[in-house]
Amino acid sequence: MSDTDQRDTNGSLGGGNRFPRSVYGVGGEPDPRFSLANERTFLAWIRTSIGLIAAGVALEALAAPVQPGLRLAASVLLIVVGVLAPVQAWSGWANTERAMRLGRPLPAPRLVILLAVVVVAGCLVLVGTLLGR
Amino acid sequence: MTEDPAAFDPGFQLERTALAWRRTLLALSAAFIAGSRVLLDQLGAFSYGVAGLGLLAVVVLACIVERRYGAAHRHLTRVSRVSLPHDGALIATVAAITVFAGMVALLFVVSRLM
């Protein structure tokens, strides 16, 4: 798909005042397949967030057999990362879409390393506590 | 059958994205339903209200998503070059609903301290 083809077709389905202006107000239309992939990445982050929140709630609601203070800390940590993930997912989606419209290199993911560290730390703490009982 | 097979969605990008939307919205629905049961002790009947509101938002989003992909699908099968109806409003709404669910979850966990 050539650049001209992508730019000429805006309007029949999309077009207009699309939200947010910071993204759609710049550059040209990227290949729709890349926009769809960007959207799926966002949705995958949302599902990760739901999983983190569910894990945090389940720890407390099901009263997992873990030392209560540690359990509460792990629960709060999981939920806080679960709340931050959609915010990061939104800004990541917007930055990526903007970069694609401007033909710039894609931005690096930001929360991934923190998320990995938190999940691994949480798992270690829980396993350690369970084994120590 | 499509009128122009060469133009039709190579890599099933549209279908994969529609499926991703469906499983995300299903996961959100499950979260609201399970959440209403978990919050029943703290909030009483109000927890059903919160879950109902969440489910209503999910149903509205599902209708918008299905209409959007129906339109894009019809367009893809008709012409060879298309700009899909991308818009950040859906994306922002889903992110906001998830943050809301997370805040309710955080309140639930913290309320158990008291």
gemmi code that builds the backbone of each chain (N, CA, C; Angstrom):
import gemmi

chains = {
    "A": [
        ("MET", (0.852, -1.201, 0.000), (0.000, 0.000, 0.000), (0.879, 1.238, 0.000)),
        ("SER", (0.690, 2.084, -0.997), (1.564, 3.245, -1.081), (1.101, 4.344, -0.138)),
        ("ASP", (1.997, 5.268, 0.104), (1.685, 6.360, 1.024), (0.486, 7.168, 0.539)),
        ("THR", (0.441, 7.406, -0.770), (-0.649, 8.211, -1.337), (-1.992, 7.524, -1.129)),
        ("ASP", (-2.006, 6.210, -1.345), (-3.255, 5.462, -1.175), (-3.784, 5.607, 0.240)),
        ("GLN", (-2.872, 5.540, 1.227), (-3.289, 5.585, 2.618), (-3.859, 6.951, 2.978)),
        ("ARG", (-3.299, 7.993, 2.396), (-3.718, 9.334, 2.782), (-5.005, 9.763, 2.086)),
        ("ASP", (-5.248, 9.171, 0.916), (-6.370, 9.649, 0.127), (-7.724, 9.143, 0.596)),
        ("THR", (-7.729, 8.084, 1.380), (-9.000, 7.431, 1.668), (-9.625, 7.859, 2.988)),
        ("ASN", (-8.973, 8.733, 3.718), (-9.520, 9.167, 4.998), (-10.835, 9.919, 4.773)),
        ("GLY", (-11.898, 9.478, 5.426), (-13.144, 10.224, 5.284), (-14.349, 9.334, 5.064)),
        ("SER", (-14.218, 8.279, 4.304), (-15.388, 7.469, 4.009), (-15.891, 6.752, 5.257)),
        ("LEU", (-14.990, 6.316, 6.128), (-15.407, 5.667, 7.356), (-14.888, 6.428, 8.581)),
        ("GLY", (-13.648, 6.875, 8.526), (-13.045, 7.553, 9.679), (-13.258, 9.044, 9.585)),
        ("GLY", (-12.172, 9.784, 9.407), (-12.272, 11.218, 9.152), (-12.869, 12.005, 10.295)),
        ("GLY", (-13.213, 13.244, 10.034), (-13.901, 14.077, 11.010), (-13.022, 14.428, 12.182)),
        ("ASN", (-13.670, 14.804, 13.288), (-12.929, 15.191, 14.487), (-12.690, 13.977, 15.359)),
        ("ARG", (-11.640, 13.275, 15.052), (-11.374, 12.058, 15.808), (-10.613, 12.364, 17.083)),
        ("PHE", (-10.932, 11.620, 18.122), (-10.312, 11.804, 19.427), (-9.156, 10.827, 19.589)),
        ("PRO", (-8.030, 11.214, 20.161), (-7.636, 12.556, 20.589), (-6.964, 13.340, 19.451)),
        ("ARG", (-7.090, 14.640, 19.524), (-6.516, 15.493, 18.481), (-4.991, 15.393, 18.455)),
        ("SER", (-4.391, 15.136, 19.629), (-2.927, 15.051, 19.696), (-2.403, 13.903, 18.831)),
        ("VAL", (-3.263, 12.899, 18.598), (-2.867, 11.769, 17.754), (-3.325, 11.984, 16.317)),
        ("TYR", (-4.623, 12.259, 16.144), (-5.190, 12.296, 14.793), (-5.013, 13.648, 14.101)),
        ("GLY", (-4.505, 14.619, 14.866), (-4.278, 15.939, 14.272), (-2.948, 16.050, 13.556)),
        ("VAL", (-2.131, 14.986, 13.637), (-0.801, 15.057, 13.012), (-0.616, 13.920, 12.014)),
        ("GLY", (0.312, 14.118, 11.088), (0.738, 13.070, 10.168), (-0.336, 12.580, 9.218)),
        ("GLY", (-0.061, 11.420, 8.602), (-0.998, 10.829, 7.648), (-1.506, 9.496, 8.155)),
        ("GLU", (-2.437, 8.909, 7.402), (-3.008, 7.630, 7.807), (-1.969, 6.516, 7.666)),
        ("PRO", (-1.694, 5.770, 8.751), (-0.771, 4.632, 8.606), (-1.508, 3.443, 7.978)),
        ("ASP", (-0.790, 2.387, 7.677), (-1.411, 1.153, 7.210), (-2.404, 0.693, 8.284)),
        ("PRO", (-3.681, 0.469, 7.939), (-4.684, 0.097, 8.944), (-4.306, -1.147, 9.739)),
        ("ARG", (-3.546, -2.056, 9.100), (-3.148, -3.287, 9.815), (-2.295, -2.970, 11.026)),
        ("PHE", (-1.458, -1.930, 10.915), (-0.601, -1.576, 12.048), (-1.416, -0.908, 13.151)),
        ("SER", (-2.420, -0.129, 12.751), (-3.292, 0.478, 13.753), (-4.076, -0.593, 14.497)),
        ("LEU", (-4.525, -1.606, 13.759), (-5.271, -2.692, 14.402), (-4.368, -3.463, 15.364)),
        ("ALA", (-3.109, -3.680, 14.966), (-2.162, -4.373, 15.855), (-1.924, -3.546, 17.115)),
        ("ASN", (-1.832, -2.233, 16.943), (-1.656, -1.332, 18.095), (-2.850, -1.449, 19.041)),
        ("GLU", (-4.035, -1.519, 18.455), (-5.269, -1.645, 19.245), (-5.281, -2.975, 20.010)),
        ("ARG", (-4.832, -4.042, 19.361), (-4.811, -5.343, 20.040), (-3.808, -5.341, 21.186)),
        ("THR", (-2.692, -4.638, 21.011), (-1.714, -4.540, 22.097), (-2.334, -3.825, 23.300)),
        ("PHE", (-3.081, -2.749, 23.015), (-3.783, -2.031, 24.086), (-4.734, -2.980, 24.823)),
        ("LEU", (-5.515, -3.744, 24.038), (-6.498, -4.642, 24.653), (-5.821, -5.733, 25.483)),
        ("ALA", (-4.658, -6.196, 25.017), (-3.919, -7.203, 25.784), (-3.478, -6.627, 27.134)),
        ("TRP", (-3.085, -5.350, 27.126), (-2.721, -4.690, 28.388), (-3.931, -4.589, 29.326)),
        ("ILE", (-5.099, -4.308, 28.747), (-6.312, -4.205, 29.570), (-6.612, -5.556, 30.230)),
        ("ARG", (-6.467, -6.626, 29.458), (-6.719, -7.953, 30.040), (-5.675, -8.289, 31.103)),
        ("THR", (-4.429, -7.867, 30.889), (-3.398, -8.059, 31.915), (-3.794, -7.316, 33.183)),
        ("SER", (-4.289, -6.099, 33.001), (-4.705, -5.286, 34.135), (-5.841, -5.964, 34.900)),
        ("ILE", (-6.838, -6.490, 34.163), (-7.959, -7.176, 34.816), (-7.444, -8.382, 35.603)),
        ("GLY", (-6.498, -9.108, 35.026), (-5.902, -10.262, 35.700), (-5.200, -9.864, 36.988)),
        ("LEU", (-4.451, -8.763, 36.931), (-3.730, -8.294, 38.128), (-4.711, -7.886, 39.223)),
        ("ILE", (-5.763, -7.139, 38.828), (-6.758, -6.699, 39.809), (-7.472, -7.911, 40.416)),
        ("ALA", (-7.846, -8.865, 39.548), (-8.535, -10.065, 40.027), (-7.652, -10.838, 41.001)),
        ("ALA", (-6.348, -10.933, 40.685), (-5.429, -11.653, 41.570), (-5.340, -10.954, 42.924)),
        ("GLY", (-5.261, -9.623, 42.894), (-5.182, -8.859, 44.143), (-6.424, -9.030, 44.995)),
        ("VAL", (-7.595, -8.974, 44.371), (-8.851, -9.139, 45.109), (-8.974, -10.572, 45.629)),
        ("ALA", (-8.618, -11.537, 44.782), (-8.750, -12.943, 45.178), (-7.901, -13.259, 46.397)),
        ("LEU", (-6.691, -12.688, 46.452), (-5.804, -12.936, 47.607), (-6.522, -12.608, 48.908)),
        ("GLU", (-7.202, -11.458, 48.938), (-7.880, -11.011, 50.151), (-9.246, -11.688, 50.324)),
        ("ALA", (-10.012, -11.716, 49.243), (-11.390, -12.232, 49.336), (-11.410, -13.714, 49.692)),
        ("LEU", (-10.456, -14.459, 49.159), (-10.423, -15.891, 49.448), (-9.569, -16.190, 50.676)),
        ("ALA", (-9.052, -15.120, 51.314), (-8.223, -15.258, 52.519), (-7.156, -16.329, 52.328)),
        ("ALA", (-6.314, -16.137, 51.314), (-5.248, -17.102, 51.024), (-4.403, -17.340, 52.278)),
        ("PRO", (-3.967, -18.596, 52.478), (-3.230, -18.931, 53.697), (-1.811, -18.356, 53.708)),
        ("VAL", (-1.732, -17.052, 53.821), (-0.460, -16.332, 53.835), (-0.509, -15.380, 55.014)),
        ("GLN", (0.639, -15.060, 55.558), (0.698, -14.114, 56.679), (-0.066, -12.839, 56.287)),
        ("PRO", (-1.058, -12.387, 57.111), (-1.996, -11.333, 56.681), (-1.338, -10.040, 56.193)),
        ("GLY", (-0.280, -9.586, 56.872), (0.373, -8.343, 56.447), (0.976, -8.464, 55.061)),
        ("LEU", (1.628, -9.596, 54.858), (2.264, -9.867, 53.565), (1.208, -10.003, 52.466)),
        ("ARG", (0.109, -10.651, 52.840), (-0.981, -10.872, 51.889), (-1.582, -9.534, 51.459)),
        ("LEU", (-1.785, -8.668, 52.429), (-2.354, -7.349, 52.126), (-1.403, -6.550, 51.239)),
        ("ALA", (-0.092, -6.615, 51.579), (0.903, -5.871, 50.779), (0.912, -6.366, 49.339)),
        ("ALA", (0.901, -7.700, 49.178), (0.916, -8.272, 47.827), (-0.357, -7.881, 47.082)),
        ("SER", (-1.483, -7.915, 47.803), (-2.765, -7.589, 47.197), (-2.802, -6.145, 46.703)),
        ("VAL", (-2.367, -5.228, 47.576), (-2.360, -3.805, 47.208), (-1.406, -3.562, 46.036)),
        ("LEU", (-0.228, -4.216, 46.092), (0.766, -4.058, 45.015), (0.183, -4.502, 43.668)),
        ("LEU", (-0.467, -5.660, 43.669), (-1.047, -6.183, 42.425), (-2.119, -5.239, 41.888)),
        ("ILE", (-2.971, -4.732, 42.805), (-4.065, -3.862, 42.343), (-3.531, -2.517, 41.853)),
        ("VAL", (-2.521, -1.978, 42.560), (-1.967, -0.680, 42.132), (-1.352, -0.803, 40.733)),
        ("VAL", (-0.614, -1.880, 40.500), (-0.052, -2.077, 39.148), (-1.190, -2.302, 38.149)),
        ("GLY", (-2.254, -2.986, 38.611), (-3.427, -3.205, 37.760), (-4.133, -1.909, 37.397)),
        ("VAL", (-4.086, -0.920, 38.295), (-4.691, 0.391, 38.010), (-3.779, 1.216, 37.093)),
        ("LEU", (-2.464, 1.068, 37.289), (-1.514, 1.834, 36.458), (-1.459, 1.303, 35.021)),
        ("ALA", (-1.700, -0.006, 34.874), (-1.550, -0.622, 33.545), (-2.452, 0.007, 32.475)),
        ("PRO", (-3.759, 0.255, 32.753), (-4.589, 0.880, 31.706), (-4.129, 2.297, 31.355)),
        ("VAL", (-3.585, 3.013, 32.342), (-3.085, 4.370, 32.077), (-1.904, 4.283, 31.120)),
        ("GLN", (-1.008, 3.335, 31.424), (0.142, 3.124, 30.547), (-0.309, 2.616, 29.181)),
        ("ALA", (-1.336, 1.762, 29.190), (-1.831, 1.202, 27.925), (-2.364, 2.322, 27.032)),
        ("TRP", (-3.082, 3.249, 27.653), (-3.629, 4.386, 26.886), (-2.511, 5.246, 26.312)),
        ("SER", (-1.546, 5.619, 27.176), (-0.484, 6.509, 26.691), (0.399, 5.775, 25.682)),
        ("GLY", (0.603, 4.466, 25.891), (1.387, 3.681, 24.944), (0.691, 3.603, 23.593)),
        ("TRP", (-0.633, 3.380, 23.628), (-1.409, 3.320, 22.376), (-1.304, 4.659, 21.627)),
        ("ALA", (-1.499, 5.765, 22.377), (-1.499, 7.095, 21.759), (-0.112, 7.417, 21.183)),
        ("ASN", (0.946, 7.133, 21.954), (2.300, 7.434, 21.488), (2.663, 6.612, 20.254)),
        ("THR", (2.256, 5.328, 20.270), (2.572, 4.461, 19.136), (1.819, 4.910, 17.887)),
        ("GLU", (0.517, 5.215, 18.069), (-0.292, 5.642, 16.923), (0.281, 6.944, 16.328)),
        ("ARG", (0.672, 7.833, 17.216), (1.236, 9.122, 16.794), (2.553, 8.911, 16.028)),
        ("ALA", (3.400, 8.024, 16.586), (4.684, 7.734, 15.927), (4.450, 7.145, 14.542)),
        ("MET", (3.440, 6.266, 14.435), (3.168, 5.641, 13.131), (2.649, 6.670, 12.136)),
        ("ARG", (1.830, 7.602, 12.623), (1.286, 8.635, 11.726), (2.389, 9.570, 11.234)),
        ("LEU", (3.403, 9.790, 12.103), (4.489, 10.709, 11.748), (5.660, 9.989, 11.072)),
        ("GLY", (5.577, 8.646, 11.008), (6.658, 7.884, 10.401), (7.919, 7.874, 11.244)),
        ("ARG", (7.746, 8.001, 12.567), (8.900, 7.991, 13.476), (9.078, 6.597, 14.084)),
        ("PRO", (10.257, 6.349, 14.717), (10.454, 5.052, 15.388), (9.441, 4.885, 16.515)),
        ("LEU", (9.003, 3.647, 16.748), (8.009, 3.404, 17.799), (8.625, 3.624, 19.176)),
        ("PRO", (7.843, 4.177, 20.122), (8.375, 4.396, 21.474), (8.591, 3.062, 22.196)),
        ("ALA", (9.538, 3.041, 23.137), (9.805, 1.822, 23.908), (8.718, 1.638, 24.959)),
        ("PRO", (8.351, 0.379, 25.255), (7.371, 0.150, 26.315), (7.944, 0.574, 27.665)),
        ("ARG", (7.101, 1.147, 28.515), (7.626, 1.727, 29.755), (7.350, 0.897, 31.010)),
        ("LEU", (6.105, 0.391, 31.142), (5.730, -0.263, 32.395), (6.113, -1.743, 32.425)),
        ("VAL", (6.590, -2.256, 31.283), (6.807, -3.696, 31.174), (7.795, -4.206, 32.219)),
        ("ILE", (8.922, -3.493, 32.374), (9.957, -3.966, 33.297), (9.439, -3.909, 34.736)),
        ("LEU", (8.781, -2.791, 35.089), (8.227, -2.667, 36.441), (7.220, -3.784, 36.715)),
        ("LEU", (6.374, -4.027, 35.716), (5.350, -5.063, 35.855), (5.993, -6.427, 36.080)),
        ("ALA", (7.023, -6.734, 35.294), (7.710, -8.017, 35.425), (8.328, -8.150, 36.811)),
        ("VAL", (8.979, -7.086, 37.268), (9.626, -7.116, 38.585), (8.585, -7.329, 39.681)),
        ("VAL", (7.471, -6.601, 39.587), (6.435, -6.703, 40.613), (5.832, -8.108, 40.646)),
        ("VAL", (5.536, -8.646, 39.462), (4.920, -9.976, 39.420), (5.884, -11.033, 39.966)),
        ("VAL", (7.147, -10.960, 39.547), (8.127, -11.939, 40.024), (8.317, -11.797, 41.536)),
        ("ALA", (8.442, -10.553, 42.024), (8.624, -10.326, 43.462), (7.417, -10.842, 44.239)),
        ("GLY", (6.231, -10.538, 43.734), (5.013, -10.992, 44.405), (4.937, -12.505, 44.484)),
        ("CYS", (5.279, -13.156, 43.372), (5.240, -14.620, 43.346), (6.237, -15.211, 44.334)),
        ("LEU", (7.456, -14.633, 44.365), (8.486, -15.140, 45.271), (8.036, -15.007, 46.727)),
        ("VAL", (7.476, -13.852, 47.064), (7.022, -13.618, 48.432), (5.946, -14.627, 48.818)),
        ("LEU", (4.997, -14.822, 47.918), (3.900, -15.737, 48.227), (4.380, -17.182, 48.348)),
        ("VAL", (5.220, -17.590, 47.401), (5.719, -18.968, 47.448), (6.545, -19.166, 48.716)),
        ("GLY", (7.393, -18.169, 49.024), (8.209, -18.252, 50.231), (7.360, -18.377, 51.482)),
        ("THR", (6.310, -17.601, 51.535), (5.446, -17.644, 52.709), (4.724, -18.978, 52.809)),
        ("LEU", (4.238, -19.449, 51.682), (3.511, -20.719, 51.689), (4.427, -21.873, 52.111)),
        ("LEU", (5.690, -21.840, 51.597), (6.636, -22.909, 51.938), (7.065, -22.819, 53.398)),
        ("GLY", (7.100, -21.613, 53.935), (7.582, -21.417, 55.300), (6.570, -21.762, 56.369)),
        ("ARG", (5.358, -22.080, 55.958), (4.322, -22.350, 56.964), (4.446, -23.745, 57.542)),
    ],
    "B": [
        ("MET", (-18.838, -14.837, 0.608), (-17.940, -14.551, -0.516), (-17.749, -13.049, -0.675)),
        ("THR", (-16.576, -12.659, -1.095), (-16.320, -11.240, -1.281), (-16.353, -10.913, -2.763)),
        ("GLU", (-16.652, -9.638, -3.031), (-16.686, -9.225, -4.429), (-15.269, -9.095, -4.987)),
        ("ASP", (-14.324, -8.755, -4.116), (-12.943, -8.587, -4.549), (-12.042, -9.320, -3.553)),
        ("PRO", (-11.819, -10.628, -3.761), (-11.074, -11.429, -2.780), (-9.681, -10.876, -2.497)),
        ("ALA", (-9.052, -10.266, -3.466), (-7.691, -9.759, -3.285), (-7.650, -8.639, -2.257)),
        ("ALA", (-8.770, -7.960, -2.078), (-8.789, -6.813, -1.178), (-9.108, -7.222, 0.260)),
        ("PHE", (-9.517, -8.466, 0.461), (-10.097, -8.802, 1.755), (-9.066, -9.152, 2.826)),
        ("ASP", (-8.946, -8.309, 3.806), (-8.294, -8.512, 5.092), (-7.188, -9.573, 5.143)),
        ("PRO", (-6.040, -9.326, 4.486), (-4.958, -10.307, 4.577), (-4.460, -10.406, 6.015)),
        ("GLY", (-4.306, -11.630, 6.519), (-3.848, -11.813, 7.898), (-4.970, -11.737, 8.908)),
        ("PHE", (-6.199, -11.609, 8.450), (-7.363, -11.544, 9.348), (-7.190, -10.511, 10.452)),
        ("GLN", (-6.584, -9.378, 10.109), (-6.319, -8.341, 11.111), (-7.608, -7.875, 11.796)),
        ("LEU", (-8.622, -7.676, 10.963), (-9.882, -7.139, 11.481), (-10.557, -8.140, 12.413)),
        ("GLU", (-10.568, -9.396, 11.984), (-11.224, -10.430, 12.779), (-10.473, -10.651, 14.090)),
        ("ARG", (-9.133, -10.648, 14.017), (-8.339, -10.842, 15.235), (-8.585, -9.700, 16.220)),
        ("THR", (-8.707, -8.483, 15.685), (-8.948, -7.335, 16.561), (-10.347, -7.407, 17.162)),
        ("ALA", (-11.330, -7.809, 16.345), (-12.698, -7.940, 16.864), (-12.747, -8.992, 17.968)),
        ("LEU", (-12.019, -10.104, 17.756), (-11.988, -11.159, 18.777), (-11.300, -10.660, 20.052)),
        ("ALA", (-10.233, -9.857, 19.876), (-9.538, -9.294, 21.045), (-10.490, -8.396, 21.835)),
        ("TRP", (-11.290, -7.600, 21.118), (-12.286, -6.757, 21.795), (-13.278, -7.621, 22.557)),
        ("ARG", (-13.746, -8.692, 21.908), (-14.759, -9.547, 22.554), (-14.211, -10.172, 23.820)),
        ("ARG", (-12.967, -10.706, 23.767), (-12.494, -11.360, 24.996), (-12.177, -10.333, 26.071)),
        ("THR", (-11.773, -9.149, 25.689), (-11.537, -8.116, 26.702), (-12.852, -7.716, 27.371)),
        ("LEU", (-13.900, -7.526, 26.570), (-15.185, -7.121, 27.139), (-15.796, -8.257, 27.964)),
        ("LEU", (-15.578, -9.504, 27.523), (-16.057, -10.639, 28.326), (-15.331, -10.700, 29.663)),
        ("ALA", (-14.013, -10.447, 29.636), (-13.232, -10.453, 30.880), (-13.727, -9.348, 31.815)),
        ("LEU", (-14.034, -8.175, 31.252), (-14.557, -7.077, 32.073), (-15.908, -7.461, 32.674)),
        ("SER", (-16.767, -8.100, 31.872), (-18.077, -8.536, 32.382), (-17.902, -9.505, 33.537)),
        ("ALA", (-17.019, -10.492, 33.343), (-16.773, -11.480, 34.402), (-16.267, -10.790, 35.655)),
        ("ALA", (-15.387, -9.778, 35.466), (-14.832, -9.059, 36.614), (-15.941, -8.332, 37.379)),
        ("PHE", (-16.857, -7.711, 36.656), (-17.946, -6.986, 37.326), (-18.891, -7.949, 38.051)),
        ("ILE", (-19.182, -9.085, 37.423), (-20.097, -10.051, 38.053), (-19.453, -10.640, 39.318)),
        ("ALA", (-18.190, -11.079, 39.191), (-17.490, -11.638, 40.355), (-17.313, -10.552, 41.421)),
        ("GLY", (-17.010, -9.331, 40.973), (-16.809, -8.220, 41.911), (-18.055, -7.919, 42.726)),
        ("SER", (-19.232, -8.016, 42.085), (-20.470, -7.722, 42.816), (-20.687, -8.736, 43.929)),
        ("ARG", (-20.301, -9.985, 43.689), (-20.438, -11.027, 44.723), (-19.448, -10.767, 45.863)),
        ("VAL", (-18.213, -10.409, 45.502), (-17.175, -10.187, 46.523), (-17.525, -8.972, 47.382)),
        ("LEU", (-18.103, -7.942, 46.755), (-18.392, -6.690, 47.469), (-19.724, -6.722, 48.217)),
        ("LEU", (-20.462, -7.830, 48.098), (-21.809, -7.899, 48.685), (-21.785, -7.613, 50.190)),
        ("ASP", (-20.780, -8.155, 50.897), (-20.707, -7.959, 52.356), (-20.473, -6.503, 52.721)),
        ("GLN", (-19.629, -5.809, 51.933), (-19.287, -4.423, 52.249), (-20.374, -3.448, 51.800)),
        ("LEU", (-20.877, -3.645, 50.599), (-21.763, -2.644, 49.981), (-23.234, -3.030, 50.013)),
        ("GLY", (-23.537, -4.290, 50.302), (-24.932, -4.736, 50.253), (-25.454, -4.692, 48.819)),
        ("ALA", (-26.733, -4.322, 48.700), (-27.371, -4.331, 47.373), (-26.720, -3.332, 46.420)),
        ("PHE", (-26.018, -2.342, 46.978), (-25.341, -1.338, 46.154), (-24.309, -1.982, 45.224)),
        ("SER", (-23.743, -3.111, 45.670), (-22.736, -3.791, 44.833), (-23.360, -4.251, 43.514)),
        ("TYR", (-24.658, -4.640, 43.573), (-25.332, -5.030, 42.323), (-25.490, -3.817, 41.405)),
        ("GLY", (-25.695, -2.646, 42.022), (-25.812, -1.415, 41.243), (-24.522, -1.101, 40.497)),
        ("VAL", (-23.403, -1.229, 41.227), (-22.087, -0.964, 40.610), (-21.849, -1.942, 39.459)),
        ("ALA", (-22.154, -3.238, 39.730), (-21.947, -4.256, 38.692), (-22.864, -3.999, 37.500)),
        ("GLY", (-24.117, -3.608, 37.779), (-25.077, -3.338, 36.708), (-24.611, -2.203, 35.817)),
        ("LEU", (-24.076, -1.165, 36.478), (-23.565, -0.010, 35.735), (-22.392, -0.433, 34.836)),
        ("GLY", (-21.487, -1.214, 35.416), (-20.333, -1.706, 34.661), (-20.762, -2.557, 33.484)),
        ("LEU", (-21.737, -3.460, 33.732), (-22.200, -4.349, 32.657), (-22.903, -3.564, 31.553)),
        ("LEU", (-23.658, -2.538, 31.970), (-24.340, -1.693, 30.976), (-23.311, -1.013, 30.066)),
        ("ALA", (-22.239, -0.488, 30.693), (-21.175, 0.160, 29.911), (-20.546, -0.837, 28.945)),
        ("VAL", (-20.333, -2.068, 29.425), (-19.714, -3.097, 28.575), (-20.622, -3.442, 27.397)),
        ("VAL", (-21.942, -3.543, 27.667), (-22.894, -3.877, 26.590), (-22.909, -2.764, 25.535)),
        ("VAL", (-22.906, -1.501, 26.003), (-22.893, -0.369, 25.060), (-21.622, -0.413, 24.212)),
        ("LEU", (-20.475, -0.658, 24.887), (-19.201, -0.745, 24.159), (-19.229, -1.882, 23.140)),
        ("ALA", (-19.810, -3.030, 23.553), (-19.860, -4.190, 22.652), (-20.674, -3.848, 21.405)),
        ("CYS", (-21.795, -3.127, 21.601), (-22.621, -2.738, 20.453), (-21.834, -1.824, 19.517)),
        ("ILE", (-21.116, -0.852, 20.102), (-20.327, 0.080, 19.281), (-19.245, -0.678, 18.508)),
        ("VAL", (-18.543, -1.586, 19.225), (-17.460, -2.352, 18.596), (-17.999, -3.201, 17.447)),
        ("GLU", (-19.127, -3.874, 17.677), (-19.684, -4.746, 16.633), (-20.125, -3.929, 15.415)),
        ("ARG", (-20.737, -2.789, 15.655), (-21.173, -1.925, 14.541), (-19.963, -1.428, 13.749)),
        ("ARG", (-18.932, -1.024, 14.511), (-17.725, -0.480, 13.897), (-17.049, -1.523, 13.006)),
        ("TYR", (-16.956, -2.760, 13.530), (-16.287, -3.788, 12.737), (-17.165, -4.299, 11.621)),
        ("GLY", (-18.483, -4.261, 11.819), (-19.384, -4.614, 10.727), (-19.187, -3.658, 9.564)),
        ("ALA", (-19.123, -2.366, 9.888), (-18.948, -1.342, 8.856), (-17.600, -1.500, 8.157)),
        ("ALA", (-16.556, -1.727, 8.955), (-15.216, -1.883, 8.376), (-15.136, -3.131, 7.509)),
        ("HIS", (-15.808, -4.205, 7.967), (-15.810, -5.466, 7.228), (-16.489, -5.274, 5.872)),
        ("ARG", (-17.640, -4.618, 5.895), (-18.357, -4.376, 4.632), (-17.506, -3.536, 3.693)),
        ("HIS", (-16.822, -2.552, 4.282), (-15.996, -1.661, 3.467), (-14.809, -2.414, 2.866)),
        ("LEU", (-14.207, -3.281, 3.692), (-13.039, -4.044, 3.232), (-13.393, -4.982, 2.093)),
        ("THR", (-14.622, -5.509, 2.109), (-14.998, -6.452, 1.056), (-15.436, -5.730, -0.217)),
        ("ARG", (-15.547, -4.404, -0.151), (-16.044, -3.657, -1.293), (-14.954, -2.904, -2.049)),
        ("VAL", (-14.000, -2.320, -1.307), (-12.960, -1.517, -1.958), (-11.587, -2.019, -1.550)),
        ("SER", (-10.591, -1.642, -2.329), (-9.261, -2.168, -2.072), (-8.454, -1.298, -1.112)),
        ("ARG", (-8.775, -0.033, -0.996), (-8.019, 0.853, -0.103), (-9.005, 1.509, 0.840)),
        ("VAL", (-8.771, 1.315, 2.131), (-9.751, 1.803, 3.079), (-9.069, 2.372, 4.315)),
        ("SER", (-9.625, 3.433, 4.834), (-9.187, 3.941, 6.122), (-10.189, 3.465, 7.156)),
        ("LEU", (-9.757, 2.624, 8.079), (-10.685, 2.074, 9.068), (-11.120, 3.160, 10.049)),
        ("PRO", (-12.300, 3.002, 10.625), (-12.817, 4.041, 11.520), (-12.125, 4.032, 12.871)),
        ("HIS", (-10.859, 4.390, 12.869), (-10.145, 4.411, 14.144), (-10.513, 5.653, 14.938)),
        ("ASP", (-10.604, 5.454, 16.237), (-10.888, 6.581, 17.110), (-10.444, 6.180, 18.513)),
        ("GLY", (-9.876, 7.143, 19.232), (-9.359, 6.842, 20.559), (-10.417, 6.819, 21.649)),
        ("ALA", (-11.658, 7.234, 21.336), (-12.682, 7.325, 22.383), (-12.991, 5.959, 23.000)),
        ("LEU", (-13.112, 4.937, 22.140), (-13.376, 3.579, 22.646), (-12.239, 3.131, 23.546)),
        ("ILE", (-11.025, 3.361, 23.080), (-9.819, 2.963, 23.805), (-9.798, 3.649, 25.172)),
        ("ALA", (-10.057, 4.958, 25.185), (-10.023, 5.710, 26.441), (-11.111, 5.223, 27.389)),
        ("THR", (-12.305, 4.899, 26.846), (-13.409, 4.447, 27.700), (-13.066, 3.129, 28.375)),
        ("VAL", (-12.517, 2.188, 27.606), (-12.163, 0.887, 28.187), (-11.088, 1.066, 29.262)),
        ("ALA", (-10.101, 1.927, 28.981), (-9.050, 2.174, 29.982), (-9.667, 2.768, 31.249)),
        ("ALA", (-10.613, 3.707, 31.082), (-11.229, 4.354, 32.241), (-12.058, 3.362, 33.053)),
        ("ILE", (-12.796, 2.478, 32.370), (-13.610, 1.474, 33.084), (-12.701, 0.550, 33.889)),
        ("THR", (-11.560, 0.163, 33.298), (-10.639, -0.742, 33.995), (-10.021, -0.052, 35.208)),
        ("VAL", (-9.666, 1.224, 35.050), (-9.127, 1.975, 36.192), (-10.190, 2.066, 37.293)),
        ("PHE", (-11.450, 2.318, 36.907), (-12.549, 2.381, 37.872), (-12.671, 1.050, 38.627)),
        ("ALA", (-12.642, -0.065, 37.878), (-12.736, -1.384, 38.522), (-11.578, -1.578, 39.499)),
        ("GLY", (-10.400, -1.124, 39.115), (-9.227, -1.248, 39.975), (-9.356, -0.420, 41.244)),
        ("MET", (-9.919, 0.777, 41.124), (-10.104, 1.640, 42.293), (-11.107, 1.006, 43.265)),
        ("VAL", (-12.184, 0.417, 42.721), (-13.165, -0.271, 43.575), (-12.478, -1.437, 44.292)),
        ("ALA", (-11.638, -2.177, 43.543), (-10.924, -3.311, 44.132), (-10.000, -2.846, 45.254)),
        ("LEU", (-9.325, -1.720, 45.021), (-8.402, -1.182, 46.025), (-9.174, -0.780, 47.292)),
        ("LEU", (-10.333, -0.151, 47.098), (-11.171, 0.233, 48.235), (-11.605, -1.000, 49.022)),
        ("PHE", (-11.957, -2.053, 48.279), (-12.369, -3.297, 48.922), (-11.261, -3.858, 49.808)),
        ("VAL", (-10.049, -3.913, 49.258), (-8.922, -4.487, 50.004), (-8.585, -3.624, 51.219)),
        ("VAL", (-8.569, -2.305, 51.021), (-8.229, -1.406, 52.131), (-9.335, -1.432, 53.194)),
        ("SER", (-10.584, -1.582, 52.765), (-11.704, -1.593, 53.732), (-11.607, -2.782, 54.673)),
        ("ARG", (-10.926, -3.823, 54.271), (-10.794, -5.004, 55.144), (-9.836, -4.752, 56.306)),
        ("LEU", (-9.064, -3.670, 56.169), (-8.153, -3.296, 57.271), (-8.938, -2.727, 58.442)),
        ("MET", (-10.112, -2.134, 58.121), (-10.859, -1.401, 59.158), (-11.865, -2.288, 59.886)),
    ],
}
model = gemmi.Model(1)
for chain_id, residues in chains.items():
    chain = gemmi.Chain(chain_id)
    for i, (resn, *xyz) in enumerate(residues, 1):
        res = gemmi.Residue()
        res.name, res.seqid = resn, gemmi.SeqId(i, " ")
        for name, pos in zip(("N", "CA", "C"), xyz):
            atom = gemmi.Atom()
            atom.name, atom.element = name, gemmi.Element(name[0])
            atom.pos, atom.b_iso = gemmi.Position(*pos), 0.0
            res.add_atom(atom)
        chain.add_residue(res)
    model.add_chain(chain)
structure = gemmi.Structure()
structure.add_model(model)
structure.setup_entities()
